[in-house]
Amino acid sequence: MLHPAWPSVVMLAALAAPASAVAAEHVSLPAAPPASSPASLPIGLEWNARLRNEFVDDDAFASTANATTLRLRAGLRMRWAHGFSALLEGEGIASAGDNYNSGANGVTTRPAITDPEGAELNQAYLAWKGGHAAATLGRQRLLFDNQRWIGNSGWRQNEQTFDAAAFDGELQPGLTARYAWLDRVHRVSGDQARDVLARERDLDSHAFNLAWKRGMQQVAGYAYLHDDRDAATASTATWGLRAVTDTVRDGHGWGLALEVAEQSDYADNPLSFSHRYWLVEPAFTRAGVTGRAGWEHLGGNGTHALQTPLATLHAFNGWADKFLVTPAAGLEDRYVAAGGAFGRDATLSKFKWTLAWHDYRAESGDDGYGKEWNASLAFPVHGKLTGLAKLADYRSDGFARDTTKLWVQLEWAKP
């Protein structure tokens, strides 16, 4: 049954382009106006609709979960002279039933699918963009690097946004600086989640990112000083360095991503810890098909582990979402993946596939958590309408329980 607040969603507002699960390496704020919405127009209506069915079979529950949800995001973008603009965006989610635990409906006998019904303000900000600098003030979507530390969790129907002040500047050609002060995070569980801390968090956090790019090389140094005023034990300081090389041209080439970071207690956190993070991910592309192997390490000492609470978590460590919270013994995710199009002609190139396999272990490497297969197929339907079929199959070696998830969705964006 449709949520009673659903009709009001159409009156709310939107940044139209759907956010991908993982963004480009460095994103400038705010985004440039969509090509189909010329900057000469002072006001524009934009919207995005996504219909999805998600099925979950988790051996920890006697019953399966099945959620059919419709998300509408709609809004107004206003532009003025001298680079000023504003966005007012709302979104609403309707569900065809309660055969799943949304986090808000109280159905605890079925697996979780965190797509609760409801309508809420998603973004509302004032922005300015000049030739070499930009600033955004208000509720907004924030994507830093590959979203491993700060992202919008765009896979969920209700995305994660921040009440923040964000600044970008080009210090010189190829060298950009980015800073954001985060006052509050609005989480994917929505305003009606039964767990109050799953709705939103009061923050006093600072995000610094300095990126240098030249040709095929990009290096970014960052400091994410996360002060969680609602849960002091979640406050952390993370300092790191990420380097990316991408030589792919015309469907051929290789790439390499390397990252190291150190996370420790911060602000009023009563705990004392220091954990390391690293990522090694080489990739090779031939005839438009990319293969990659990876080793991602999230440190843990047996009682506490490195966490990434503001990240786009679904994009990392498997689509079954068994490691949204890093186990106390840490996590070693070793994986291989491949993906690309089915061909290079105009029709087949629009069909995109992905296949990945993960082996999860504790930091020591002695205790295996489990293994997981992921597969997806994205395809065009008609015009702006696209489809996606996606599968995650997790087999436990002692951590959590065997879980299979299947998604089928349609998405329509304008412009």
Secondary structure, 3 states (H helix, E strand, C coil): CCCCCHHHHHHCCCCCCCCCCCCCCCCCCCCCCCCCCCCCCCEEEEEEEEEEEEEEEECCCCCCEEEEEEEEEEEEEEECHHHEEEEEEEEEEEECCCCCECCCCCCCCCCECCCCCEEEEEEEEEEEECCCEEEEEEEECCCCCCCCCCCCCCCCCCCCEEEEEEEEEEEECCEEEEEEEEEEEECCCCCCCCCHHHCEEEEEEEEEEEEEEECCEEEEEEEEEECECCCHHHCEEEEEEEEEEECCECCEEEEEEEEEEEEEECCCCCCCCEEEEEEEEEEEEECCEEEEEEEEEECECCCCECCCCCCCHHHCCCCCCCCCCCCCCCEEEEEEEEEEECCCCCCHHHCEEEEEEEEEECCCCCCEEEEEEEEEEEEEEECCEEEEEEEEEEEECCCCCCEEEEEEEEEEEEC
